[in-house]
């Protein structure tokens, strides 16, 4: 089981990764983790 990340942390990771759409980034994470 994975620990949850704070939305602000995940948003920062998405920004650093160059994500253009935060919601799509979260969906991708859900599918691959």
C-alpha positions in Angstrom: 0.0 0.0 0.0 1.3 3.5 -0.9 1.1 6.5 1.3 -1.0 9.4 0.0 0.7 12.6 -1.2 -0.6 16.0 -0.5 -2.2 17.7 -3.5 0.4 20.5 -3.3 3.2 18.0 -3.4 1.7 16.2 -6.4 1.0 19.5 -8.2 4.7 20.5 -7.7 5.8 17.1 -9.1 3.5 17.6 -12.1 4.9 21.0 -12.7 8.5 19.8 -12.5 7.6 17.0 -14.9 6.2 19.4 -17.5 2.6 18.3 -17.2 0.2 20.6 -19.0 -3.0 19.2 -17.5 -2.9 18.4 -13.8 -6.1 16.2 -13.9 -4.7 14.1 -16.7 -1.4 13.8 -14.9 -3.3 12.5 -11.8 -5.2 10.0 -14.0 -1.9 8.8 -15.5 -0.4 8.3 -12.0 -3.5 6.4 -10.9 -3.2 4.0 -13.9 0.5 3.4 -13.4 1.0 3.2 -9.7 
